[in-house]
Amino acid sequence: MSVALMVVDARFDLLKPVRSQMGLVLMESYWITDLPQRAWQGVAGQFGSRNELIAENEKLKTEALLLQGRLQKLAALTEQNVRLRELLNSSALVDEKVEVAELIGVDPNPFTHRILINKGERDGVFLGQPVLDARGLMGQVVELMPYTSRVLLLTDTTHSIPVQVNRNGLRAIASGTGNPERLELRHVADTADIKEGDLLVSSGMGQRFPAGYPVATVNEVIHDSGQPFAIVRAIPTAALNRSRYMLLVFSDRRTPEQRATDAAIAQEEADRKGERAPAQGAGTTGQGAPANGTPANGTPANGAPAVTPAPATQSSTPATAPAAQSASPAAAPAAPTQPRRQ
């Protein structure tokens, strides 16, 4: 009978309604027989989940406390960085402007590592713009369209990025290998101070990627006594194959020459303001000082030696010169001779 039923079921469709009805009836019996086991699992899951939630809550409280302590330290370091940049009159940005983008496509070519995002030229995206996720740098924009952009990932064989070891500042070039889980550092000296576990961050040397963002973690260093360079392999910190949302970084797009020119212009303006400030304050002193900020001894306010004799300076301020001479008659003859000694 079993053989006959199998042959009929294989050759004809007569038993399909019977099979469906039998499955409907047996499903109820399966549910009834499995009811005690599901009830026990539900009760055990309630008590187990409560204990897990309590443990997870304690763990999260501890992590939150540690992160708050780190945040306080980072806030102090950020304020210190701002003050130092103000002292150096630097125009570099402390925080870059970012915009969230979403992954909408992946290049089907297995030999190229490119993705498509939903931000384009209409959103202000530009060629070469850095792209990163929550863990580190992912790549840069290489193709623009009105509403979408194509991003070249770090692991592509045609991509390289200047990096440095976060531990000691050693500079190197990280190149893609075609493997989404591996980068390779080219031309690293065999005696270079680099080891497994070192964090590689962007150095900003190429003026394309902002400095200080995580790039990869060194996982293998091979030293060969017969080769001048060591073989260094690293794992990207960014989740290149899993990240769906990413950030577009809007950093300073000026060239190094433009930055140097702007810095020189800003420095000249600051010097001019510094020269005008003493001149305005000298006119209200009433101590016999000239109007241009040069004291009676012939030395300018900025510390540079005087190039004009004191009598010419005194002639430009006739209102204050007699007062100075009457106040100190002994010092009046010495004023014309002081610049000659200098």
C-alpha positions, 0 to 999 in steps of 0.5 A: 500500500505504501509503494502504491501510494508513493507511485500514485502521488508521484505520477498523479495529482489525486492525493494533493487534496488529501495531503492538504487536509491531513496536514491541516488536521495534524497541525492541530495535534502538533500544536497540542502536543507541543503546548507543555514544552512551549509553556515551560520555555515561556516561564523559563524565558520570563525568569531568565530574561529578567535576570539578563535584563538586570545584569545588562542594566548594571553593565550599561550603568557602568559603561555610561559612567565610564563614558561620562568620565571620558566625555568630560576629559574630551570636553576639556581637551576640546576646549584646550585645543580651541584655546591653542588654535586661537593662540596660533591664529589658526583657521583650521576647523575643530569640527567638520560639518557632516551630512547623513547619507544612505546606501542605495546600491552596490557595484556588481563588479566583484573586482571593484569596491564601489557603492551608491549613496542617495546624496548628489550634486544637488545636496552639495556633494563634491568630488573627493569628499570623504565618507565615513561610518560610525567606526571609521573612514570608508572611502571618497566620492569619485562620481557625481550625479544630480541626486546620487553619488558613487563612493570608492571604498578604501579596499579597492585596488586603485585606492590609497590613503596616507595614514599614521600610527596613532601610537608613535606618529609613524607615517605610511600609505595604506592601499586597498587589496581587493579584499573587503577585510584587508588593507596593506601598508606599502614600503614600510621599513623593516626596522619601523616601529609598528606592531600588531594592534596598532591603530592607523588614523588618517594623517591628513597629508594628502589634503583630501581626508581630514586628519585623526579619523580611524582607518584600520587596525594592524593585524599582521606584521611580517619581517624578512631579513632579506627584504628591505620592507616589512609586510604589514596588513591591517583590518579596516575599522569601518564596516564596509560590507555592513554599514547602511548609513554613513556620513559625508564630511564637509571639510576645508576644500582650499589648497595648501597654497590658498591656506598659506596665502590666507594665513599670511593675509590674516597675519598682516591684518593682525599686525596692522591692528596691533600697530594701530592700537598703541597709536590710539592709546598714546594720544591720551597718555599726556606723558610726552610720548609721540602720537605714533607710539614711539616713546621719548627714548627713540624705541617704538612700542613694538620693540623695533629700533627707531629709524628717525631721530627724536627731533623729527618726531617731536616736531610732529607733536608740538603740543606735547614736546614743550611739556616734556621738556619743561617737566624734565629739562635735564633729559631734553638734551639727551633725546636727540642723541639717543637715536644716534647711539642706536 
